[in-house]
Amino acid sequence: PTLALSLLLSGSPSSYTKYPPWSSTPSSVLSLEFSTIHPSSLLLYTDTSGQEEFFELKLAEGVLRLRYNSGSGANLIQVGRSLNDGLWHRVEIKRNQTITLLTLDDFVSQFKYSKYSNSFTGSVYVGGLPPYYNDKLGLLSLPSVVFEPRLRGSVRNVVYSSIDGVQRGQEAVEWGVSFPAFLKKMI
C-alpha cells in the first residue's frame, strides 16, 4: 500500500481524529500504523452509540491491548511489548465470523473466539474522542474510554476492508489538535 500522510496528535484533552464509520461485520478488517514514545495511550475506539458493542485499542505500558464486545461479552487480546519505541507499528483487527484476530507488524497475532458476533457500524476515533463526550457518557458503549490517556504520537494508513477483501484507505472527517507531521516543524 502507498504510505499516506501521517497525522501528529498532541495528546491534549481536545486531541482526536474521527474517521468514517467502519462496518464491523463478522468478516471485516481495520488496520492502521502508529508511532509514539509514550507507554500508555488510546489508539482507536469505535462503538454502537451506547449499546454494548465496542472496540477499544490502546497501548498500556507499551503493550498493545484490544478490548472489545461484539455481542457476547467483553474480551481482551494483548500482543507485543515496548511498542512505545518511536518506530512505526502496523496493527490489524480482523473479524472472521466468531473469531477476532489482532495482528501486530504482520507477524505477531493473538485471537479470541466468541459465541456469536454482531455486525455494527460506528465512527472510528483515533487518538482520543471529541471533548463533548465528557458530558455525554451515556452515548458510549464503554464510557471509561474518555478517561484513557490520549495519543501523543503519529498515525497513518487507516484502512478498512470488508467481505469483498478490497482495502479502502480512509481520510479523516473531523479532528481536534492534530496536524500533518510535516507541519510539526512549523508549529
N, CA and C of each residue as an Amber inpcrd file, in Angstrom:
protein
   561
   0.8210000  -1.1980000   0.0000000   0.0000000   0.0000000   0.0000000
   0.8650000   1.2610000   0.0000000   0.3750000   2.3060000  -0.6160000
   1.0660000   3.5840000  -0.6290000   0.9970000   4.2070000   0.7520000
   2.1120000   4.7720000   1.2160000   2.1240000   5.4030000   2.5230000
   1.3800000   6.7240000   2.4670000   0.4700000   6.9020000   3.3930000
  -0.3190000   8.1270000   3.4710000   0.4050000   9.1290000   4.3570000
  -0.0270000  10.3500000   4.2630000   0.4570000  11.4000000   5.1250000
   0.1290000  11.0270000   6.5660000   1.0940000  11.1530000   7.4590000
   0.8150000  10.8190000   8.8530000   0.2530000  12.0350000   9.5700000
  -0.5770000  11.7700000  10.5700000  -1.1370000  12.8200000  11.4050000
  -0.4400000  12.7840000  12.7530000  -0.0540000  13.9370000  13.2340000
   0.5640000  14.0810000  14.5350000  -0.5150000  14.4890000  15.5240000
  -0.6740000  13.6990000  16.5770000  -1.6590000  14.0100000  17.6100000
  -0.9260000  14.5020000  18.8480000  -1.4380000  15.5670000  19.4400000
  -0.7460000  16.2530000  20.5310000  -0.9420000  15.6090000  21.9000000
  -1.9820000  14.7900000  22.0700000  -2.2560000  14.1990000  23.3780000
  -3.0040000  15.1360000  24.3090000  -3.3790000  16.3170000  23.8330000
  -4.1000000  17.2830000  24.6760000  -5.5380000  16.8010000  24.9030000
  -6.2540000  17.4040000  25.8500000  -7.6420000  16.9860000  26.1230000
  -8.5910000  17.1180000  24.9330000  -8.2190000  17.8860000  23.9240000
  -9.1060000  18.0240000  22.7600000  -8.5190000  17.3730000  21.5110000
  -7.5060000  16.5360000  21.6770000  -6.8340000  15.9040000  20.5390000
  -7.5240000  14.5910000  20.1550000  -7.9480000  14.5080000  18.8960000
  -8.5690000  13.2890000  18.3630000  -8.6480000  13.4160000  16.8570000
  -8.8970000  12.3060000  16.1960000  -9.1970000  12.2920000  14.7670000
 -10.3630000  11.3330000  14.5610000 -11.3470000  11.7760000  13.7940000
 -12.5320000  10.9500000  13.5140000 -12.4750000  10.4960000  12.0650000
 -12.7250000   9.2080000  11.8690000 -12.7730000   8.6100000  10.5400000
 -14.1950000   8.1320000  10.2600000 -14.5150000   7.8790000   8.9850000
 -15.8670000   7.4010000   8.6480000 -16.2100000   6.1100000   9.3950000
 -17.4940000   5.7950000   9.4750000 -17.9000000   4.5510000  10.1300000
 -17.2490000   3.3150000   9.5030000 -16.8780000   2.4010000  10.3730000
 -16.3500000   1.0970000   9.9660000 -17.4970000   0.1140000  10.0800000
 -17.8270000  -0.5630000   9.0030000 -18.8500000  -1.6010000   9.0450000
 -18.2110000  -2.8510000   9.6120000 -18.3570000  -3.0150000  10.9100000
 -17.7400000  -4.1360000  11.6000000 -18.6200000  -5.3690000  11.4430000
 -18.5200000  -5.9870000  10.2940000 -19.2710000  -7.2150000  10.0360000
 -18.4440000  -8.3930000  10.5340000 -19.0310000  -9.5760000  10.6210000
 -18.2450000 -10.7380000  11.0330000 -17.1800000 -11.1610000  10.0230000
 -16.9650000 -10.4020000   8.9640000 -15.8830000 -10.6490000   8.0040000
 -15.3150000  -9.3040000   7.5550000 -14.6400000  -8.6070000   8.4550000
 -14.1100000  -7.2860000   8.1260000 -12.7420000  -7.0860000   8.7690000
 -12.0160000  -6.0760000   8.2540000 -10.6700000  -5.7890000   8.7380000
 -10.5140000  -4.2800000   8.8960000  -9.8410000  -3.8670000   9.9510000
  -9.4560000  -2.4810000  10.1620000  -7.9760000  -2.4980000  10.5060000
  -7.1880000  -1.6540000   9.8400000  -5.7640000  -1.5860000  10.1590000
  -5.3060000  -0.1410000  10.2130000  -4.2110000   0.0880000  10.9070000
  -3.5910000   1.3970000  10.9950000  -2.1410000   1.2230000  11.4070000
  -1.3720000   2.2870000  11.2470000   0.0070000   2.3200000  11.7100000
   0.1230000   3.4550000  12.7170000   0.9470000   3.2490000  13.7630000
   1.1410000   4.2770000  14.7810000   2.6100000   4.3370000  15.1860000
   2.9820000   5.4800000  15.7440000   4.3290000   5.6840000  16.2690000
   4.2180000   6.5960000  17.4800000   4.8140000   6.1960000  18.5960000
   4.8090000   7.0190000  19.8090000   5.9720000   6.6120000  20.7030000
   6.3430000   7.5030000  21.6090000   7.3430000   7.1690000  22.6250000
   6.6930000   7.0900000  24.0060000   5.3870000   7.2680000  24.0360000
   4.6530000   7.2530000  25.3070000   4.0520000   5.8610000  25.5480000
   4.1940000   5.3170000  26.7500000   3.8270000   3.9120000  27.0060000
   2.3320000   3.6140000  27.0780000   1.5030000   4.6280000  27.3530000
   0.0690000   4.3690000  27.5080000  -0.7410000   5.4230000  26.7640000
  -1.6200000   4.9590000  25.8730000  -2.4790000   5.8910000  25.1580000
  -3.5440000   5.1540000  24.3680000  -4.6560000   5.8490000  24.1480000
  -5.7400000   5.3280000  23.3380000  -5.3500000   5.4530000  21.8720000
  -5.3990000   4.3450000  21.1490000  -5.1070000   4.3730000  19.7220000
  -6.3840000   4.4940000  18.9060000  -7.4160000   3.7140000  19.2520000
  -8.6110000   3.6540000  18.4200000  -9.8180000   3.2730000  19.2610000
 -10.9730000   3.8310000  18.9060000 -12.2150000   3.4470000  19.5660000
 -13.3690000   3.5680000  18.5760000 -14.2520000   2.5820000  18.5860000
 -15.4990000   2.6260000  17.8220000 -16.5540000   1.8410000  18.5990000
 -17.8100000   2.2640000  18.4860000 -18.8700000   1.5470000  19.1990000
 -20.2120000   1.7100000  18.5120000 -21.2580000   1.2410000  19.2080000
 -22.6260000   1.2830000  18.6860000 -23.4610000   2.3540000  19.3820000
 -22.8510000   3.4340000  19.7750000 -23.5450000   4.5840000  20.3720000
 -24.3540000   4.2200000  21.6050000 -23.6920000   3.6940000  22.5980000
 -24.3270000   3.4450000  23.8760000 -24.9330000   2.0720000  24.0500000
 -24.9210000   1.2450000  23.0110000 -25.3490000  -0.1340000  23.1850000
 -24.1230000  -0.9070000  23.6560000 -24.0940000  -2.2140000  23.5600000
 -22.9730000  -2.9080000  24.1880000 -21.7550000  -3.1510000  23.3110000
 -21.8480000  -3.1040000  22.0000000 -20.7160000  -3.4530000  21.1490000
 -19.7090000  -2.3010000  21.0500000 -18.4110000  -2.6500000  21.1180000
 -17.3430000  -1.6600000  21.0060000 -16.0240000  -2.3530000  20.6750000
 -15.0740000  -1.5650000  20.1840000 -13.6750000  -1.9670000  20.0130000
 -12.8230000  -0.8330000  20.5700000 -11.9580000  -1.1440000  21.5360000
 -11.0280000  -0.1730000  22.1100000  -9.6240000  -0.7370000  21.9410000
  -8.7730000  -0.0220000  21.2240000  -7.3870000  -0.4240000  21.0010000
  -6.5020000   0.6010000  21.6720000  -5.6080000   0.1460000  22.5510000
  -4.7570000   1.0890000  23.2640000  -3.4030000   0.4750000  23.5790000
  -2.4730000   1.3440000  23.9080000  -1.2020000   0.9190000  24.4770000
  -1.3460000   1.0340000  25.9820000  -0.9290000   0.0080000  26.6940000
  -0.9480000   0.0150000  28.1510000   0.4360000  -0.4290000  28.6000000
   1.2210000   0.5110000  29.0690000   2.6100000   0.2550000  29.4590000
   3.3880000  -0.4200000  28.3290000   3.1710000   0.0460000  27.1090000
   3.9010000  -0.4410000  25.9460000   3.3450000  -1.6990000  25.3060000
   2.2790000  -2.2720000  25.8850000   1.6440000  -3.4870000  25.3680000
   0.3870000  -3.0850000  24.5940000   0.1890000  -3.6770000  23.4290000
  -0.9990000  -3.4020000  22.6290000  -2.1630000  -4.2310000  23.1670000
  -3.2660000  -3.5640000  23.5000000  -4.4380000  -4.2490000  24.0640000
  -5.6830000  -3.9050000  23.2630000  -6.3920000  -4.9360000  22.8650000
  -7.6900000  -4.7810000  22.2130000  -8.7410000  -5.3050000  23.1700000
  -9.6100000  -4.4050000  23.6210000 -10.7530000  -4.7980000  24.4370000
 -11.9730000  -4.5940000  23.5560000 -12.8470000  -5.5890000  23.4980000
 -13.9940000  -5.4850000  22.6040000 -15.1610000  -6.3070000  23.1040000
 -16.3340000  -5.9470000  22.6010000 -17.5500000  -6.7120000  22.8220000
 -18.3020000  -6.6790000  21.4980000 -18.4170000  -7.8280000  20.8760000
 -19.1510000  -7.8900000  19.6070000 -20.4800000  -8.6240000  19.7920000
 -21.0020000  -8.5710000  21.0260000 -22.3130000  -9.1160000  21.2990000
 -22.3480000 -10.2740000  22.2670000 -21.1860000 -10.8190000  22.6160000
 -21.1940000 -11.9670000  23.5290000 -20.3550000 -11.7160000  24.7780000
 -20.2300000 -10.4590000  25.1840000 -19.4820000 -10.1150000  26.3830000
 -18.1010000  -9.5680000  26.0560000 -17.5110000  -8.9010000  27.0490000
 -16.2100000  -8.2510000  26.8560000 -15.0900000  -9.2790000  26.7270000
 -14.1500000  -8.9770000  25.8400000 -12.9780000  -9.8100000  25.6070000
 -11.7360000  -8.9370000  25.5900000 -10.5760000  -9.5360000  25.8260000
  -9.3140000  -8.8170000  25.8280000  -8.2670000  -9.6410000  25.0910000
  -7.5470000  -8.9930000  24.1670000  -6.4330000  -9.6100000  23.4540000
  -5.2350000  -8.6790000  23.6230000  -4.0520000  -9.2360000  23.9140000
  -2.8340000  -8.4530000  24.0930000  -1.7250000  -9.0120000  23.2210000
  -0.9100000  -8.1150000  22.6380000   0.2750000  -8.5310000  21.8860000
   1.3710000  -7.4940000  22.0720000   2.6080000  -7.9410000  21.8850000
   3.7650000  -7.0550000  21.8710000   4.1850000  -6.5560000  23.2330000
   5.2690000  -5.8040000  23.2110000   5.7520000  -5.1130000  24.4050000
   6.7360000  -4.0380000  23.9430000   6.9140000  -3.0420000  24.7500000
   7.8120000  -1.9150000  24.4490000   7.5150000  -1.2960000  23.0850000
   6.2320000  -1.1750000  22.7630000   5.8250000  -0.6230000  21.4690000
   5.8770000   0.9030000  21.4410000   6.2930000   1.4900000  22.5360000
   6.4700000   2.9410000  22.6030000   7.9260000   3.2980000  22.2820000
   8.4510000   2.6850000  21.2330000   9.8540000   2.8330000  20.8420000
  10.0880000   3.8970000  19.7720000   9.0350000   4.6280000  19.3870000
   9.1700000   5.6670000  18.3760000   9.1980000   5.1470000  16.9470000
   9.1100000   3.8270000  16.7580000   9.0870000   3.2290000  15.4290000
   7.6400000   3.0750000  14.9600000   7.4590000   2.8950000  13.6700000
   6.1230000   2.6510000  13.1270000   5.7430000   1.1930000  13.3590000
   4.5200000   0.9860000  13.8620000   3.9740000  -0.3550000  14.0780000
   2.6360000  -0.4460000  13.3520000   2.4210000  -1.5740000  12.6830000
   1.1670000  -1.8030000  11.9610000   0.2850000  -2.7380000  12.7810000
  -0.9700000  -2.3460000  12.9610000  -1.9420000  -3.1160000  13.7290000
  -3.1080000  -3.4680000  12.8220000  -3.5670000  -4.7060000  12.9260000
  -4.7330000  -5.1320000  12.1530000  -5.7060000  -5.8540000  13.0670000
  -6.9710000  -5.4210000  13.0220000  -8.0630000  -6.1000000  13.7250000
  -8.8710000  -6.7980000  12.6430000  -8.9460000  -8.1210000  12.7150000
  -9.6610000  -8.8840000  11.7010000 -10.7540000  -9.7020000  12.3680000
 -11.9480000  -9.6140000  11.8050000 -13.0680000 -10.4160000  12.2930000
 -13.3760000 -11.4720000  11.2520000 -13.4800000 -12.7040000  11.6880000
 -13.8180000 -13.8120000  10.8050000 -14.8560000 -14.6630000  11.5240000
 -16.0980000 -14.3560000  11.2570000 -17.2340000 -15.0000000  11.9250000
 -17.1180000 -14.7990000  13.4320000 -16.8680000 -15.8380000  14.2220000
 -16.8120000 -15.7130000  15.6810000 -15.3940000 -15.5570000  16.2070000
 -14.4160000 -15.3500000  15.3340000 -13.0210000 -15.1760000  15.7410000
 -12.6120000 -13.7260000  15.5080000 -11.9880000 -13.1250000  16.5110000
 -11.3920000 -11.8010000  16.3650000  -9.8910000 -11.9750000  16.5030000
  -9.1480000 -11.4900000  15.5070000  -7.7010000 -11.6630000  15.4280000
  -7.0350000 -10.2960000  15.5040000  -6.0380000 -10.1530000  16.3700000
  -5.2450000  -8.9360000  16.4860000  -3.8350000  -9.2510000  16.0200000
  -3.3670000  -8.5500000  14.9820000  -2.0410000  -8.7960000  14.4180000
  -1.2020000  -7.5340000  14.5400000   0.0460000  -7.7140000  14.9500000
   0.9900000  -6.6200000  15.1210000   2.1550000  -6.8190000  14.1700000
   2.4640000  -5.7930000  13.4040000   3.6140000  -5.8010000  12.4880000
   3.6300000  -7.0140000  11.5670000   2.4510000  -7.4400000  11.1450000
   2.2540000  -8.5110000  10.1670000   2.7430000  -9.8940000  10.5990000
   3.1260000 -10.0760000  11.8650000   3.5570000 -11.4230000  12.2370000
   3.2160000 -11.8620000  13.6480000   2.9480000 -10.9970000  14.5770000
   2.5800000 -11.3970000  15.9320000   1.0650000 -11.3190000  16.0420000
   0.4040000 -12.4380000  16.2930000  -1.0610000 -12.4640000  16.3340000
  -1.5710000 -13.1670000  17.5810000  -2.7190000 -12.7280000  18.0290000
  -3.4820000 -13.3880000  19.0790000  -4.9390000 -13.3380000  18.6510000
  -5.7250000 -14.3090000  19.0950000  -7.1360000 -14.3070000  18.7250000
  -7.9980000 -14.8030000  19.8650000  -9.3030000 -14.5140000  19.7650000
 -10.3070000 -14.9670000  20.7290000 -11.5260000 -15.4450000  19.9630000
 -12.1650000 -16.4750000  20.5000000 -13.4490000 -16.9540000  19.9890000
 -14.5660000 -16.2920000  20.7760000 -15.6790000 -16.0450000  20.1330000
 -16.8840000 -15.5460000  20.7860000 -18.0280000 -16.4780000  20.4380000
 -19.0600000 -16.5000000  21.2750000 -20.2270000 -17.3330000  20.9840000
 -20.8630000 -16.9180000  19.6720000 -21.0000000 -15.6310000  19.5050000
 -21.5560000 -15.0910000  18.2660000 -20.9530000 -13.7180000  18.0600000
 -21.1880000 -13.1540000  16.9090000 -20.5600000 -11.8920000  16.5640000
 -21.5390000 -11.0170000  15.7940000 -21.9280000  -9.9080000  16.4150000
 -22.8500000  -8.9810000  15.7770000 -22.1350000  -8.0840000  14.7830000
 -22.8750000  -7.5530000  13.8510000 -22.3830000  -6.5200000  12.9490000
 -22.8020000  -5.1740000  13.5070000 -21.9510000  -4.1740000  13.3220000
 -22.3540000  -2.8120000  13.6560000 -21.5130000  -1.8300000  12.8700000
 -22.0160000  -0.6180000  12.7810000 -21.3220000   0.4490000  12.0760000
 -21.1790000   1.6120000  13.0360000 -19.9640000   2.0480000  13.2440000
 -19.7340000   3.1900000  14.1170000 -18.5400000   3.9860000  13.6330000
 -18.5800000   5.3060000  13.8750000 -17.4300000   6.1390000  13.5320000
 -16.2080000   5.6390000  14.2880000 -15.0530000   5.8210000  13.6910000
 -13.7890000   5.3820000  14.2820000 -13.0440000   6.6150000  14.7810000
 -12.6880000   6.6070000  16.0470000 -11.9140000   7.6900000  16.6470000
 -10.5000000   7.1900000  16.8870000  -9.5300000   7.9960000  16.4750000
  -8.1290000   7.6390000  16.6430000  -7.4730000   8.6690000  17.5550000
  -6.7730000   8.1910000  18.5790000  -6.0140000   9.0640000  19.4660000
  -6.7890000   9.6590000  20.6120000  -8.0920000   9.6000000  20.5830000
  -8.9370000  10.1720000  21.6150000 -10.3380000  10.3670000  21.0680000
 -11.2210000  10.8990000  21.9040000 -12.5920000  11.1950000  21.4800000
 -12.8320000  12.6960000  21.5870000 -13.7970000  13.2200000  20.8310000
 -14.1180000  14.6470000  20.9390000 -14.5110000  14.9880000  22.3750000
 -14.1230000  16.1630000  22.8490000 -14.4030000  16.5520000  24.2410000
 -15.8820000  16.5320000  24.6160000 -16.8090000  16.6740000  23.6460000
 -18.2260000  16.6920000  24.0030000 -18.6820000  15.3820000  24.6370000
 -17.9590000  14.2860000  24.4240000 -18.3360000  13.0220000  25.0660000
 -18.1300000  13.0610000  26.5830000 -17.2870000  13.9650000  27.0850000
 -17.0590000  14.0580000  28.5290000 -18.3600000  14.3020000  29.2900000
 -19.2970000  15.0070000  28.6570000 -20.5840000  15.3050000  29.2880000
 -21.7040000  14.4000000  28.7900000 -21.3870000  13.4530000  27.9190000
 -22.4080000  12.5890000  27.3310000 -21.9540000  11.1290000  27.3540000
 -21.5440000  10.6630000  28.5320000 -21.0210000   9.3000000  28.6510000
 -22.0350000   8.2460000  28.2500000 -23.3180000   8.5350000  28.3920000
 -24.3660000   7.5890000  28.0280000 -24.4140000   7.2890000  26.5370000
 -23.7600000   8.1110000  25.7270000 -23.7170000   7.8660000  24.2900000
 -22.6560000   6.8330000  23.9090000 -21.8540000   6.4030000  24.8850000
 -20.7430000   5.4780000  24.6220000 -21.0330000   4.0890000  25.1760000
 -20.6560000   3.0790000  24.4410000 -20.8030000   1.6960000  24.9200000
 -19.8060000   1.3990000  26.0340000 -18.6540000   2.0600000  26.0190000
 -17.6140000   1.8980000  27.0330000 -17.2450000   3.2920000  27.5540000
 -18.0470000   3.8470000  28.4760000 -17.8360000   5.2300000  28.9170000
 -16.4390000   5.5120000  29.4760000 -15.7770000   4.5310000  30.0610000
 -14.4490000   4.7490000  30.6410000 -13.4150000   5.1540000  29.5960000
 -13.7200000   4.9850000  28.3060000 -12.7680000   5.3190000  27.2480000
 -12.3870000   6.8020000  27.2770000 -13.2720000   7.6800000  27.7450000
 -12.9470000   9.1110000  27.7710000 -11.8480000   9.4300000  28.7750000
 -11.5800000   8.5140000  29.7090000 -10.5510000   8.7430000  30.7180000
  -9.1890000   8.1540000  30.3330000  -9.1210000   7.4820000  29.2000000
  -7.8510000   6.9190000  28.7300000  -6.9200000   8.0520000  28.2950000
  -5.6060000   7.8970000  28.5280000  -4.6700000   8.9150000  28.0270000
  -4.7480000   8.9830000  26.5090000  -4.7530000  10.2000000  25.9880000
  -4.8160000  10.4030000  24.5370000  -3.4390000  10.1760000  23.9180000
  -3.4650000   9.8120000  22.6500000  -2.2290000   9.5230000  21.9280000
  -1.4080000  10.7890000  21.6980000  -0.1480000  10.7330000  22.1240000
   0.8520000  11.7300000  21.7380000   1.7910000  10.9940000  20.8060000
   1.5370000  11.1530000  19.5260000   2.3100000  10.4320000  18.5300000
   1.6790000  10.6060000  17.1640000   2.0030000   9.7120000  16.2570000
   1.5340000   9.8180000  14.8720000   0.7680000   8.5780000  14.4450000
  -0.1450000   8.8000000  13.5030000  -0.9600000   7.7250000  12.9270000
  -0.9780000   7.9170000  11.4140000  -0.9880000   6.8110000  10.6810000
  -1.1160000   6.8660000   9.2260000  -1.7600000   5.5790000   8.7320000
  -2.1650000   5.5850000   7.4680000  -2.6880000   4.4040000   6.7830000
  -3.8300000   3.7170000   7.5250000  -4.8880000   4.4610000   7.8210000
  -6.1020000   3.8610000   8.3820000  -6.8460000   3.2470000   7.1980000
  -7.0210000   1.9200000   7.2590000  -7.5790000   1.1710000   6.1250000
  -8.6770000   0.2420000   6.6260000  -9.8010000   0.1860000   5.8860000
 -10.8700000  -0.7630000   6.1650000 -10.9810000  -1.6950000   4.9680000
 -11.3650000  -2.9310000   5.2400000 -11.7780000  -3.8200000   4.1560000
 -12.9170000  -4.6790000   4.6750000 -13.7420000  -5.1470000   3.7710000
 -14.9020000  -5.9340000   4.1740000 -14.8960000  -7.2700000   3.4570000
 -16.0370000  -7.9030000   3.4310000 -16.1380000  -9.2600000   2.9120000
 -15.6040000  -9.3830000   1.4780000 -15.6430000  -8.2900000   0.6970000
 -15.1160000  -8.3500000  -0.6680000 -13.5860000  -8.3520000  -0.7070000
 -12.9550000  -8.0870000   0.4390000 -11.4980000  -8.1300000   0.5310000
 -10.7930000  -6.8960000  -0.0030000 -11.5370000  -5.9310000  -0.5320000
 -10.9290000  -4.7240000  -1.0890000 -10.5520000  -3.7760000   0.0500000
  -9.2770000  -3.3650000   0.0690000  -8.8150000  -2.4120000   1.0770000
  -9.1360000  -1.0020000   0.6180000  -9.6660000  -0.2040000   1.5510000
 -10.0060000   1.1730000   1.2450000  -9.3580000   2.0870000   2.2820000
  -8.4010000   2.9010000   1.8210000  -7.7850000   3.8780000   2.7120000
  -8.8170000   4.9020000   3.1430000  -8.7290000   5.3310000   4.3850000
  -9.7060000   6.2620000   4.9380000  -9.0740000   7.6280000   5.1750000
  -9.8730000   8.6580000   5.0060000  -9.4330000  10.0150000   5.2850000
 -10.2040000  10.5350000   6.4810000  -9.5270000  11.3210000   7.3190000
 -10.1700000  11.9050000   8.4890000 -11.3180000  12.8140000   8.0560000
 -12.4090000  12.7600000   8.8060000 -13.5610000  13.6120000   8.5160000
 -13.7310000  14.7170000   9.5600000 -13.0150000  14.6010000  10.6820000
 -13.0980000  15.5950000  11.7500000 -11.8760000  15.4040000  12.6340000
 -11.3860000  16.4910000  13.2140000 -10.2290000  16.3520000  14.0920000
 -10.1670000  17.5240000  15.0490000  -9.3950000  17.3050000  16.0950000
  -9.1080000  18.3500000  17.0660000  -7.6220000  18.2780000  17.3920000
  -6.9230000  19.3450000  17.2160000  -5.4980000  19.4800000  17.5380000
  -4.6610000  18.3200000  17.0100000  -4.7760000  18.0410000  15.7360000
  -3.8780000  17.0820000  15.0930000  -3.4170000  17.7200000  13.7980000
  -2.1900000  17.4670000  13.4600000  -1.5850000  18.1250000  12.3190000
  -0.8480000  17.1170000  11.4550000  -0.7960000  17.3430000  10.1460000
   0.0850000  16.5190000   9.3320000   1.5150000  16.6450000   9.8720000
   2.2670000  15.5560000   9.9150000   3.5930000  15.5260000  10.5210000
   4.5270000  16.5830000   9.9480000   4.4030000  16.9150000   8.6500000
   5.3250000  17.8720000   8.0710000   5.1180000  19.2810000   8.6610000
   3.9410000  19.5470000   9.2510000   3.6980000  20.8530000   9.8780000
   4.3450000  20.9580000  11.2440000   4.7400000  19.8380000  11.8340000
   5.3260000  19.8110000  13.1680000   6.4840000  20.8100000  13.2610000
   7.3030000  20.8810000  12.2300000   8.4600000  21.7610000  12.2350000
   8.0610000  23.2160000  12.1900000   6.8600000  23.5100000  11.6810000
   6.4230000  24.8950000  11.5550000   5.6600000  25.3830000  12.7780000
   5.2820000  24.4640000  13.6690000   4.4690000  24.8410000  14.8400000
   5.3710000  25.1620000  16.0100000
